[in-house]
Amino acid sequence: MLKKRLILLVPLLALFAFVATTEERAEAADVAPAVEGEIFDGQRPGTSIVSGSMYSGGQALKFSSPVTATAEVTFSSPGDVTLLASSKQTGGPPTLSVNGSRPQEIRNTGRPVAYTFDVNLPAGPHTISVTAANTGQGRNPFVDLASFPASGGGPGPGGDSDGDGVPDASDNCPDVPNSNQNDRDNDGIGNRCDDGSPPPPPPPPPPPSNWDCQGNQITPGEDLDSIINNDSSGATRFCVHAGTYQVSTQATLKTGDKLEGEPGPAPTAVGPARKPTPVVKLVGTSSDNVLRADGNGISITWVDITGARGTGIGTGAIAAGSAGSDFLVQFARIHNNATLGISNMKGRVFDSEFFSNSESSSAQGVNASAVKGITEFEAWRVYVHDEQGNGLWCDGGCANDSARANGFWVHDSVVVNSGRAGIRFENSPNQALFENNEVHGNGRTEHRGGIDIRDSQNALVRNNILSDNNGIGVRATDSGRSDRVNLSNILVEGNDLGGDRIINCGGPVVCSGNTNVGSR
């Protein structure tokens, strides 16, 4: 778990330790010596060798076309093939197969994890053929290391003690099933074996085929804001049926209230993000805010919100300044509001889409963004596009929230085509973590870049895919103002810059293992 003000080089050192441990264990159990990915026909058309600190030996083989790369191996006994692999996933995951085996989708976007292919090759010399498919622009698999566990499974060398499909030789938690190999704190120990790793966010539940919301039923034609504002029963679940609702007065949710829209179809994937299609539409007609969260235990799910008129501080489709740390917005589509999608955000926003907020020109440079907080918040699998201001923004100190172990945490999200910064962390001594995001086409009107760290400290930017952000992928700068935080302890590592550059590596900004870094 990332700790407040922790020196951010620690996870990097742990990552090196993990790679070394994985290789040592693989060598001890393999029926043939492990082969680095870059050895697999690195000069074949459609492949290339890339560098990065997350890779064993500092290099890996990248597939940019549906081609096959090979290496020669001699087995001492029957064996299978395990690839340490990762991918970029714009438009869906690519696949890898080995010697004609069933293709496997490569779904992890960060550090490579183990994928085992049951080929059961006999002892003797073999040509190992790795074939990529479903590749394309921004959709590329990377092979870091190939190892060769003995066929047959079961405990012992080459076996799979926990039966999770990952051989012991490369399993970061060999005694407890953990096929996805998640390791949130990058200490080389899988989450399920590590008391120090925070649990992963819960997966989004699929939309129920037979919605059965038990609570205060709201149907089209009823006055939604009046029903919510006049409810005095406490901790009410408002079950809003499909339809369009005109909201003339801010509807205020109180402690324990749940606003649950009737679920729409399953969200579609946009890279790592999710794009929901709510069938409940809330349209503001005259109020500054459409919804307000006032208290702990509040959630808002499966709604489309538009038409908030307010342009002042704390206004937006959802005003969250009085919400608790457990506030949740999920499966929401928030768009075409005067100033903000969510103002003074706290808590978590998951699986949601934001676009064309901050339509008022008076909001530019003040609070114009899809989501803005002055307290640490988490954004996961969020799709933000075509905002006039910033995309996701934490400012005003980005105050510490003890419920946010990673601080201002944006991960597995897509942020594109913002007028200003895609992701902005400003004037904070606390903590931020930006990982596994796709950030493209930002900084159209102000050259702030894809990820912009301004007068802040303790930020880690890793494993992101960036490009076309007006030439600036990541920017970390200090204004020099005495009334603001000094820039300190920034780590930018393992990102694909797509030709964009990093501004101000050196001094308080450590840059390591980044690829495709531009110079313009």
Buried (B, 14 or more C-beta within 10 A) or exposed (E): EBEBBBEBBBBBEBBBEBBEBBBEBBEEBBBBEBBBBBBBBBEBEBBBBBEBBBBBBBBBBBBBEBBBBBBEBEBEBBBBBBBBBBBBBBBBBBBBBBBEBEBBBBBBBBBBBBBBBEBBBEEEEBEBBBBBBBBBEBBBBBBBBBBBBBBBBEEEBBBBBBEBBBBBBBBBBBEEBBBBBBBBBBBBBBBBBBEEBEEEBEEBEEBEEEBEBEBBEBEEEEBBBEBBBEBEEEEBBBBBBBBEBBBBBBBBBBBBBBBBBBBBEEBEBBBBBBBBBBBBBBBBEEBBBBBBBBBBBBBBBBBBBBBBBBBEBBBBBBBBBBBBBEBBBBBBBBBBBBBBBBBBBBBBBBBBBBBBBBBBEEBBEBBBBBBBBBBBBBBBBBBBBBBBBBBBBBBBBBBBBEBBBBBBBBBBBBBBBBBBBBBBBBBBBBBBBBBBBBBBBBBBEBBBBBBBBBBBBBBBBBBBBBBBBBBBBBBBBBBEEEEBBBBBBBBBBBBBBBBBBBBBBEEBBBBBBBBBBBEE
